[in-house]
Amino acid sequence: MSSVPSMPELATRTPRKRKAVETPLSPPSTRRKRTGAAPIPNPPLVPFPTPSSRHRAKGNDLEDPEVTPKASASASFVSAKPRAKLPDHLQTLLTLHHAFNIAISLHLATQPPVLPPHSADATSVRLPNLTNLLTLKGAVERGSGRRFGQTELARLAWLYAWDGESLPKEDKDDEDDNPFLDKPKVNPSEPVSGLSYLITATRTLDPTGRKVHTLGIGLELDIEAGETRQLLMGGAEGGFGNKGQGGGLRVVGRWNAGAELREDIVRSRLEKWVMLHGGELEIVEDSHLPTPSTRDSGRSAIPPIPLLPLPKLASANLGAALFAASPSTAESGPSTPKPPAFASELSDPFEMPMPKAPMTPKGSIEARRQALRDRIRAKSASAKAAKTPFANSIRASMETLSRAQQQEELQRRSTLSRLEPIAESVWMMFSGPSSGPLTLSPGGGLSPARRRKAIPLSEAVERIVKSARSPLSAAEAEISLRMLADLCPFFVTVKLVGKHDWIEMPNVQVPSSPGSGLSATAAEVATSVLGSPTRSPRTPRALAGPASPGRVQVGGLRAVRERIRRELGE
């Protein structure tokens, strides 16, 4: 009876080996698999072919130069054609041209232009006033490190318009010319063009917002026949519309691509200018690490590039145009002698004139300090001269007094200076209605118009202290009131009633305005009010204004002010 093997025995039993099949194309498998041999790849693997001897010899020939060191990558940037060294003023013009071209390219990139309408067979198109000199000046100066103005632009314009072959002929009057024929007049505002650049006269806004006249910078682009197309308002091609010409980006891109060619043309013209004036060009080999060269301090024998007359700018105001000389007066008038032409040509236009003597700038700190000291000195001298002789005499009299007397005099003058506002306060106290603890009436049964108003001195002092503009003590207020009563008894008096001091204003009728004076004394008022009942109220005396002679009489605030000022010596 056969025994059935258990599960652990089946797991540990080694399987039977199968017969291996030999496959010549398949590599021997290093890993034992249960599925048998590895599958044959499709297509079958082919060993890498051995190179022929001819290829091997050719490869050996290519590997021989590797013994020498390879050329550096920067050698590709070295120009094969050596360049000539230009004089300093001509090299400056070349640098300005390079920065000028880059500034225009940046402007075109930020503000792409639109081609104006033109005919289908046109070969060139003008784009005037794309930008202006004021806008490009800062960018060109930062890019070149040189100043850039109308003078430098005129030299570049002359260089652009020059043919680069021969020197321009000077305009001289020939003997064969007919003197009776007028010469053709040149329009001063005619645009100047050359080397695809266009210079015109335009008007723009300066940084302050004012309208100024300046030179406009534009381009004169070459186009091919049929390169551009005219667009309608809706964007369709053909016909006439007001949307401009399409395909302008291609023309502008071609102009940007010709920057190096234009720079080579400018350099060749500068070199030709040197050769035409008898100069010799020194060939300088470019190097990756240039050594510092010594700059020649002497002036160059090569004259600078002439100035091309740029378009004439309009006058900034009407007055300049009115007083401008006409051509007839300019020709007939006496002309000042001009320096010879060769002297101006040999001068270096980029050389800054050095001052012969050290000068202090107008806006220096030392000059401003000195001017301030002079103004202070003049002001103090004028203040001394403005003082009155009376004040000088008072100062002289005080110098003769003793120290104690000087203190008393100063205290008295200080009290006098406070009397005017105190007098106004007293006036306001007596200007109100007749109310208070006591009213003095001489008859006892008289009407309120006959009553005499009196205020206790302590109450008046308290009111003055509260209404004072500057801090004032009660003792100082009482001293000021008593001095006011001593100086101006017609205005206020101090009386002793029942062991108490009272202040009283002698007048009974008080105007409503504190600036006006008192009309009359108590007796005159009683006579005018009680003794003449038939008097008309519309008399000239009653109709007089506050400052009229009929209302201003002795005894008011005006008299008090005059008395105080007289005591102060003013």
C-alpha positions as CSV (number, residue, x, y, z in Angstrom):
1,M,0.0,0.0,0.0
2,S,1.6,3.2,-1.2
3,S,1.8,6.1,1.3
4,V,0.6,9.5,0.2
5,P,3.3,12.2,0.8
6,S,2.4,15.0,3.1
7,M,2.4,18.8,2.1
8,P,5.8,19.6,3.7
9,E,7.4,16.7,1.9
10,L,6.1,18.0,-1.5
11,A,7.5,21.5,-0.7
12,T,11.0,20.2,0.0
13,R,11.2,17.7,-2.8
14,T,13.5,18.8,-5.7
15,P,11.8,18.9,-9.1
16,R,13.0,16.8,-12.0
17,K,15.5,18.4,-14.4
18,R,14.5,18.9,-17.9
19,K,16.7,18.4,-20.9
20,A,18.4,21.7,-21.9
21,V,17.9,22.8,-25.5
22,E,21.1,24.3,-27.1
23,T,20.5,27.7,-28.8
24,P,23.6,29.0,-30.5
25,L,22.3,32.6,-31.0
26,S,21.1,33.1,-27.4
27,P,23.7,33.9,-24.7
28,P,23.9,31.5,-21.8
29,S,21.5,32.4,-19.0
30,T,23.1,32.9,-15.6
31,R,19.8,32.9,-13.9
32,R,17.9,29.6,-13.5
33,K,14.3,29.9,-14.5
34,R,11.4,27.5,-14.3
35,T,10.1,28.4,-17.8
36,G,13.2,27.1,-19.5
37,A,15.3,29.0,-22.1
38,A,15.0,32.8,-22.7
39,P,13.0,33.9,-25.7
40,I,14.8,34.8,-29.0
41,P,14.7,38.5,-29.8
42,N,13.1,39.7,-33.0
43,P,15.1,40.7,-34.9
44,P,18.0,38.7,-33.6
45,L,20.9,40.5,-32.0
46,V,23.8,41.2,-34.3
47,P,27.3,42.0,-33.0
48,F,28.7,45.5,-33.6
49,P,30.7,45.5,-36.9
50,T,34.4,46.0,-36.8
51,P,35.6,49.2,-38.4
52,S,37.6,48.8,-41.6
53,S,41.3,49.7,-41.8
54,R,40.5,52.6,-44.1
55,H,38.2,54.2,-41.5
56,R,40.7,53.5,-38.7
57,A,43.5,55.3,-40.6
58,K,41.2,58.2,-41.2
59,G,40.4,58.4,-37.5
60,N,44.1,58.3,-36.6
61,D,44.7,61.2,-38.8
62,L,41.9,63.2,-37.0
63,E,43.3,62.3,-33.6
64,D,46.9,63.5,-34.3
65,P,46.2,67.3,-33.8
66,E,44.8,66.6,-30.3
67,V,48.4,66.7,-29.1
68,T,48.4,70.5,-29.4
69,P,46.1,72.5,-27.1
70,K,42.7,73.4,-28.5
71,A,41.8,77.0,-29.3
72,S,39.7,78.8,-26.7
73,A,36.1,79.4,-27.2
74,S,36.6,83.1,-27.1
75,A,38.7,83.0,-30.3
76,S,35.5,82.9,-32.3
77,F,34.7,86.5,-31.1
78,V,38.0,87.9,-32.4
79,S,37.5,89.7,-35.6
80,A,39.6,88.3,-38.5
81,K,40.1,91.8,-39.9
82,P,42.3,94.1,-37.8
83,R,40.8,97.5,-37.1
84,A,42.5,100.8,-37.4
85,K,42.9,103.1,-34.4
86,L,40.9,106.3,-34.8
87,P,41.7,109.7,-33.2
88,D,40.0,110.4,-30.0
89,H,37.4,112.8,-31.3
90,L,36.5,110.4,-34.2
91,Q,36.3,107.4,-31.9
92,T,33.9,109.4,-29.7
93,L,31.7,109.9,-32.8
94,L,31.7,106.2,-33.5
95,T,30.8,105.5,-29.9
96,L,28.0,108.0,-30.0
97,H,26.7,106.4,-33.2
98,H,26.6,102.9,-31.6
99,A,24.7,104.2,-28.6
100,F,22.4,106.3,-30.8
101,N,21.5,103.2,-32.9
102,I,20.8,101.1,-29.8
103,A,18.6,103.8,-28.3
104,I,16.5,103.9,-31.4
105,S,16.2,100.1,-31.5
106,L,15.0,100.1,-27.9
107,H,12.4,102.7,-28.7
108,L,11.2,100.7,-31.7
109,A,10.9,97.6,-29.5
110,T,8.8,99.4,-26.8
111,Q,6.7,101.5,-29.3
112,P,6.5,99.7,-32.6
113,P,5.7,102.1,-35.5
114,V,2.9,101.9,-38.0
115,L,3.8,102.5,-41.6
116,P,2.0,105.4,-43.2
117,P,-0.1,104.9,-46.4
118,H,2.0,104.7,-49.5
119,S,1.8,103.6,-53.1
120,A,2.1,99.9,-54.1
121,D,5.3,100.6,-56.2
122,A,7.1,102.7,-53.5
123,T,10.6,101.6,-52.7
124,S,11.1,103.7,-49.5
125,V,8.9,105.1,-46.8
126,R,9.6,107.8,-44.2
127,L,8.7,107.5,-40.5
128,P,9.3,111.0,-39.2
129,N,9.3,112.0,-35.5
130,L,9.4,108.5,-34.0
131,T,11.1,110.1,-31.0
132,N,13.0,113.3,-30.3
133,L,16.4,114.5,-29.1
134,L,15.1,115.2,-25.6
135,T,14.0,111.7,-25.1
136,L,17.1,110.0,-26.6
137,K,19.6,112.3,-25.0
138,G,19.7,110.5,-21.6
139,A,19.8,107.0,-23.1
140,V,22.6,107.9,-25.5
141,E,24.7,109.6,-22.9
142,R,24.3,106.6,-20.5
143,G,25.2,104.2,-23.2
144,S,28.3,106.0,-24.5
145,G,29.6,107.9,-21.5
146,R,29.8,111.1,-23.6
147,R,27.6,114.1,-23.9
148,F,25.1,114.2,-26.7
149,G,23.5,117.4,-27.9
150,Q,22.6,119.2,-31.1
151,T,26.3,119.7,-31.9
152,E,27.1,116.0,-31.8
153,L,23.9,115.2,-33.7
154,A,24.9,117.7,-36.4
155,R,28.3,115.9,-36.8
156,L,26.6,112.5,-37.0
157,A,24.1,113.9,-39.6
158,W,27.0,115.2,-41.7
159,L,28.7,111.8,-41.5
160,Y,25.5,110.0,-42.5
161,A,24.9,112.3,-45.5
162,W,28.6,112.1,-46.7
163,D,29.3,109.8,-49.6
164,G,32.6,108.7,-48.0
165,E,34.7,109.2,-51.2
166,S,35.9,112.8,-51.4
167,L,35.9,116.0,-49.4
168,P,32.9,118.2,-50.0
169,K,33.5,121.3,-52.2
170,E,33.3,124.7,-50.6
171,D,30.6,127.0,-51.8
172,K,32.6,129.8,-53.6
173,D,31.3,132.4,-56.0
174,D,32.6,131.7,-59.5
175,E,33.5,134.6,-61.7
176,D,31.4,133.1,-64.5
177,D,28.2,133.1,-62.5
178,N,25.6,135.5,-63.6
179,P,25.2,138.1,-60.8
180,F,21.7,139.0,-62.0
181,L,20.4,135.5,-61.3
182,D,19.2,134.7,-57.8
183,K,20.6,131.6,-56.1
184,P,18.1,128.9,-55.1
185,K,17.1,129.4,-51.5
186,V,17.4,126.5,-49.2
187,N,14.5,125.9,-46.9
188,P,15.9,126.0,-43.3
189,S,13.2,123.6,-42.1
190,E,13.9,120.9,-44.7
191,P,14.4,117.5,-43.1
192,V,17.9,116.0,-43.1
193,S,18.4,112.3,-44.0
194,G,21.2,109.9,-44.5
195,L,22.1,106.3,-43.9
196,S,18.4,105.6,-43.2
197,Y,18.2,108.2,-40.4
198,L,15.8,111.2,-40.6
199,I,16.0,114.4,-38.6
200,T,13.2,116.9,-38.6
201,A,11.9,119.8,-36.5
202,T,9.2,119.0,-34.1
203,R,7.6,120.1,-30.9
204,T,7.2,118.1,-27.6
205,L,6.7,118.5,-23.9
206,D,9.6,118.9,-21.5
207,P,9.6,117.3,-18.1
208,T,8.0,120.4,-16.6
209,G,5.0,120.1,-19.0
210,R,5.8,123.1,-21.3
211,K,5.8,122.9,-25.0
212,V,9.4,123.2,-26.4
213,H,10.8,123.0,-30.0
214,T,13.4,120.2,-30.5
215,L,14.7,117.9,-33.2
216,G,12.7,114.8,-34.1
217,I,14.4,111.5,-34.9
218,G,12.9,109.2,-37.5
219,L,13.8,106.6,-40.1
220,E,13.8,106.3,-43.8
221,L,13.2,102.6,-44.5
222,D,13.7,100.7,-47.8
223,I,10.8,98.5,-48.8
224,E,10.2,96.1,-51.6
225,A,7.4,96.4,-54.1
226,G,4.3,94.7,-52.7
227,E,6.0,93.9,-49.4
228,T,3.4,95.8,-47.4
229,R,-0.4,95.8,-47.7
230,Q,-3.0,98.3,-46.9
231,L,-5.6,97.4,-44.3
232,L,-9.2,98.5,-43.9
233,M,-10.8,99.6,-40.7
234,G,-12.1,96.1,-40.0
235,G,-8.7,94.5,-40.6
236,A,-9.3,93.2,-44.2
237,E,-6.7,93.7,-46.9
238,G,-7.0,95.8,-50.0
239,G,-8.9,99.0,-50.7
240,F,-8.5,102.3,-48.8
241,G,-8.8,102.7,-45.1
242,N,-7.4,104.5,-42.1
243,K,-5.8,101.6,-40.3
244,G,-2.4,102.0,-41.9
245,Q,-0.1,99.6,-43.7
246,G,0.5,96.0,-42.7
247,G,3.8,94.2,-42.7
248,G,5.7,97.0,-41.0
249,L,7.3,94.7,-38.5
250,R,9.2,92.9,-41.3
251,V,10.7,96.2,-42.5
252,V,11.6,97.4,-39.0
253,G,13.2,94.1,-38.3
254,R,15.3,94.3,-41.4
255,W,16.5,97.7,-40.3
256,N,17.5,96.4,-36.9
257,A,19.4,93.6,-38.5
258,G,21.5,96.1,-40.5
259,A,23.0,97.7,-37.4
260,E,26.4,96.2,-37.8
261,L,26.5,97.1,-41.5
262,R,25.7,100.7,-40.7
263,E,28.4,100.8,-38.0
264,D,30.9,99.4,-40.5
265,I,30.0,102.1,-43.0
266,V,30.4,104.8,-40.3
267,R,33.8,103.4,-39.4
268,S,34.9,103.2,-43.0
269,R,33.9,106.8,-43.5
270,L,35.8,107.9,-40.4
271,E,38.9,106.1,-41.7
272,K,38.5,107.7,-45.1
273,W,38.2,111.1,-43.4
274,V,41.6,110.5,-41.7
275,M,43.2,109.4,-44.9
276,L,41.9,112.4,-46.9
277,H,43.5,114.7,-44.4
278,G,46.9,113.1,-44.6
279,G,46.6,110.9,-41.5
280,E,48.0,107.4,-41.0
281,L,45.9,104.7,-39.6
282,E,47.6,102.5,-36.9
283,I,46.5,98.9,-37.0
284,V,45.7,97.6,-33.6
285,E,45.3,93.9,-33.0
286,D,42.4,93.0,-30.7
287,S,43.3,91.1,-27.5
288,H,41.2,89.5,-24.9
289,L,43.0,91.3,-22.0
290,P,43.9,94.8,-23.3
291,T,46.7,96.6,-21.5
292,P,46.0,100.2,-20.5
293,S,47.3,102.5,-23.2
294,T,48.7,106.0,-22.5
295,R,46.4,108.7,-23.9
296,D,48.0,111.4,-26.0
297,S,47.4,114.8,-24.3
298,G,48.2,116.7,-27.5
299,R,45.6,117.7,-30.0
300,S,45.0,115.6,-33.1
301,A,46.1,116.9,-36.5
302,I,43.0,115.5,-38.0
303,P,40.2,118.1,-38.1
304,P,36.8,117.2,-36.6
305,I,33.8,116.3,-38.6
306,P,32.0,119.4,-39.8
307,L,28.5,120.4,-38.6
308,L,25.6,119.7,-40.9
309,P,22.9,122.5,-40.8
310,L,20.0,120.9,-39.0
311,P,16.4,121.9,-39.5
312,K,15.8,125.3,-38.0
313,L,13.6,125.3,-34.9
314,A,10.8,127.7,-34.5
315,S,11.2,130.6,-32.0
316,A,10.0,129.9,-28.5
317,N,8.0,133.1,-28.2
318,L,6.6,135.9,-30.4
319,G,9.1,138.5,-29.1
320,A,12.1,136.5,-30.4
321,A,10.5,136.3,-33.9
322,L,9.7,140.0,-34.0
323,F,13.2,141.1,-33.1
324,A,14.9,138.5,-35.4
325,A,16.9,140.1,-38.2
326,S,15.5,139.7,-41.7
327,P,17.7,138.4,-44.5
328,S,17.9,141.8,-46.2
329,T,19.1,143.6,-43.0
330,A,21.4,140.7,-42.2
331,E,23.1,141.0,-45.6
332,S,23.3,144.8,-45.7
333,G,24.3,145.3,-42.1
334,P,27.9,145.4,-41.0
335,S,29.3,141.9,-40.3
336,T,31.7,141.2,-37.5
337,P,35.1,139.6,-38.5
338,K,35.0,135.9,-38.3
339,P,37.9,133.7,-37.3
340,P,39.6,131.7,-40.1
341,A,38.0,128.3,-40.9
342,F,41.1,126.3,-40.2
343,A,41.3,127.5,-36.7
344,S,37.8,126.1,-35.8
345,E,38.5,122.9,-37.7
346,L,41.7,122.2,-35.8
347,S,40.1,122.8,-32.4
348,D,39.1,119.8,-30.3
349,P,35.3,120.0,-30.0
350,F,35.3,117.6,-27.0
351,E,37.9,119.5,-24.9
352,M,36.6,121.3,-21.9
353,P,38.1,124.8,-21.4
354,M,40.1,125.0,-18.2
355,P,39.6,128.2,-16.1
356,K,42.7,130.4,-15.8
357,A,42.1,131.3,-12.2
358,P,40.3,129.3,-9.4
359,M,36.7,130.5,-9.3
360,T,34.1,130.0,-6.5
361,P,30.8,128.8,-7.9
362,K,27.9,131.1,-7.4
363,G,25.9,128.6,-5.4
364,S,28.7,127.5,-3.0
365,I,28.0,127.2,0.7
366,E,30.6,129.9,1.6
367,A,29.1,132.4,-0.8
368,R,25.6,131.8,0.7
369,R,26.9,132.2,4.2
370,Q,28.6,135.5,3.4
371,A,25.4,136.8,1.8
372,L,23.4,135.9,4.9
373,R,25.9,137.7,7.1
374,D,25.7,140.8,4.9
375,R,21.9,140.8,5.1
376,I,21.9,140.5,8.9
377,R,24.4,143.3,9.2
378,A,22.4,145.6,6.9
379,K,19.2,144.8,8.8
380,S,20.7,145.6,12.2
381,A,22.1,148.9,10.8
382,S,18.7,149.9,9.5
383,A,17.1,149.1,12.8
384,K,19.6,151.2,14.7
385,A,19.0,154.2,12.3
386,A,15.2,153.8,12.7
387,K,15.2,154.6,16.4
388,T,13.9,158.1,17.3
389,P,16.1,160.7,19.0
390,F,13.6,160.8,21.9
391,A,14.3,157.1,22.7
392,N,18.0,157.8,22.5
393,S,17.6,160.6,25.0
394,I,15.6,158.4,27.4
395,R,18.3,155.8,27.2
396,A,20.9,158.5,27.9
397,S,18.9,159.8,30.9
398,M,18.6,156.3,32.3
399,E,22.3,155.7,32.1
400,T,22.8,158.6,34.5
401,L,20.4,157.2,37.1
402,S,21.4,154.8,39.9
403,R,20.7,151.2,39.8
404,A,17.7,151.4,42.1
405,Q,16.2,154.3,40.2
406,Q,16.7,152.3,37.0
407,Q,14.7,149.4,38.4
408,E,11.9,151.8,39.5
409,E,11.8,153.4,36.0
410,L,11.7,150.0,34.3
411,Q,8.9,148.9,36.6
412,R,6.9,152.1,35.9
413,R,7.3,151.7,32.1
414,S,6.2,148.1,32.4
415,T,3.1,149.1,34.2
416,L,2.4,151.9,31.6
417,S,2.6,149.3,28.8
418,R,-0.3,147.4,30.4
419,L,-2.6,150.4,30.9
420,E,-4.1,150.4,27.4
421,P,-5.7,146.9,27.6
422,I,-6.7,147.6,31.2
423,A,-8.4,150.9,30.1
424,E,-10.4,148.9,27.5
425,S,-11.5,146.4,30.2
426,V,-12.7,149.2,32.4
427,W,-14.6,150.7,29.5
428,M,-16.3,147.4,28.9
429,M,-17.3,147.2,32.6
430,F,-19.1,150.5,32.5
431,S,-20.6,149.9,29.0
432,G,-23.2,147.3,30.3
433,P,-26.6,148.0,31.8
434,S,-26.9,149.7,35.2
435,S,-26.8,146.8,37.6
436,G,-24.7,146.0,40.6
437,P,-24.5,146.2,44.3
438,L,-24.6,150.0,44.4
439,T,-25.4,152.9,42.1
440,L,-24.7,156.4,43.3
441,S,-27.6,158.7,42.6
442,P,-27.2,162.3,43.8
443,G,-31.0,163.1,44.2
444,G,-32.2,159.7,45.4
445,G,-35.3,159.9,43.2
446,L,-33.7,160.5,39.9
447,S,-34.2,158.4,36.8
448,P,-31.6,155.7,35.8
449,A,-30.1,158.2,33.3
450,R,-29.0,160.4,36.2
451,R,-27.5,157.6,38.3
452,R,-23.7,157.3,38.6
453,K,-22.4,153.7,38.3
454,A,-19.6,152.6,40.6
455,I,-17.9,149.2,40.8
456,P,-15.9,148.0,43.9
457,L,-12.2,148.0,43.3
458,S,-11.7,144.4,44.3
459,E,-14.4,143.2,41.8
460,A,-12.8,145.3,39.0
461,V,-9.4,143.8,39.8
462,E,-10.8,140.3,39.7
463,R,-12.4,141.0,36.3
464,I,-9.2,142.5,34.9
465,V,-7.1,139.5,36.0
466,K,-9.6,137.1,34.3
467,S,-9.7,139.0,31.1
468,A,-6.0,139.8,30.8
469,R,-4.2,138.6,27.7
470,S,-1.0,137.8,29.6
471,P,-0.7,136.4,33.1
472,L,-1.3,139.2,35.6
473,S,-1.5,139.1,39.4
474,A,-4.1,140.9,41.5
475,A,-1.5,143.3,43.0
476,E,-0.3,144.3,39.5
477,A,-3.9,144.9,38.4
478,E,-4.6,147.1,41.4
479,I,-1.4,149.1,40.8
480,S,-2.3,149.5,37.1
481,L,-5.8,150.7,38.0
482,R,-4.5,153.3,40.5
483,M,-1.9,154.5,38.0
484,L,-4.7,154.8,35.3
485,A,-6.8,156.9,37.7
486,D,-3.8,159.1,38.5
487,L,-2.9,159.7,34.8
488,C,-6.4,159.9,33.4
489,P,-8.8,161.3,36.0
490,F,-11.2,162.3,33.2
491,F,-11.6,158.6,32.4
492,V,-11.8,156.8,35.8
493,T,-11.4,157.8,39.4
494,V,-10.9,155.9,42.7
495,K,-13.1,156.9,45.6
496,L,-13.3,155.7,49.2
497,V,-16.9,154.8,50.3
498,G,-17.5,153.1,53.6
499,K,-13.9,152.0,54.1
500,H,-13.9,150.4,50.6
501,D,-12.4,151.6,47.4
502,W,-14.7,152.1,44.4
503,I,-13.9,153.0,40.8
504,E,-16.2,155.4,39.0
505,M,-16.4,156.7,35.5
506,P,-17.3,160.4,35.6
507,N,-19.4,160.2,32.4
508,V,-23.0,158.9,32.4
509,Q,-23.8,158.5,28.7
510,V,-21.7,155.7,27.2
511,P,-21.7,154.9,23.5
512,S,-22.2,151.4,22.3
513,S,-18.9,151.2,20.6
514,P,-15.8,151.1,22.8
515,G,-13.7,152.7,20.0
516,S,-15.6,155.9,20.2
517,G,-15.1,158.6,22.7
518,L,-17.5,160.0,25.3
519,S,-20.0,162.6,24.1
520,A,-20.1,165.0,27.1
521,T,-19.8,165.2,30.9
522,A,-22.5,164.4,33.4
523,A,-23.8,167.9,33.6
524,E,-23.9,168.4,29.8
525,V,-25.7,165.1,29.4
526,A,-28.3,166.0,32.1
527,T,-28.8,169.4,30.5
528,S,-29.2,167.9,27.0
529,V,-31.5,165.2,28.1
530,L,-33.8,166.9,30.7
531,G,-33.5,170.6,29.8
532,S,-34.3,170.4,26.1
533,P,-37.1,168.0,25.5
534,T,-38.1,169.7,22.2
535,R,-34.8,168.9,20.6
536,S,-35.1,166.9,17.4
537,P,-33.4,163.5,17.5
538,R,-32.2,163.9,13.9
539,T,-29.7,166.6,14.6
540,P,-26.2,166.5,13.0
541,R,-24.7,165.7,16.4
542,A,-26.8,162.5,16.7
543,L,-26.2,161.5,13.1
544,A,-22.5,161.7,13.4
545,G,-20.6,158.4,13.1
546,P,-18.3,156.9,15.7
547,A,-15.2,158.5,14.3
548,S,-16.7,161.9,13.4
549,P,-15.7,165.1,15.2
550,G,-19.2,165.3,16.7
551,R,-18.8,162.1,18.7
552,V,-15.1,162.1,19.5
553,Q,-14.4,164.5,22.4
554,V,-12.0,164.7,25.3
555,G,-12.5,162.0,27.9
556,G,-12.6,158.8,25.8
557,L,-10.3,156.0,25.0
558,R,-8.5,158.0,22.4
559,A,-7.4,160.5,24.9
560,V,-6.3,157.7,27.3
561,R,-4.1,156.2,24.5
562,E,-2.5,159.5,23.7
563,R,-1.7,160.1,27.4
564,I,-0.1,156.7,27.8
565,R,2.0,157.0,24.7
566,R,3.1,160.4,25.8
567,E,4.3,158.9,29.1
568,L,6.1,156.1,27.3
569,G,7.9,158.6,25.0
570,E,6.6,157.3,21.7
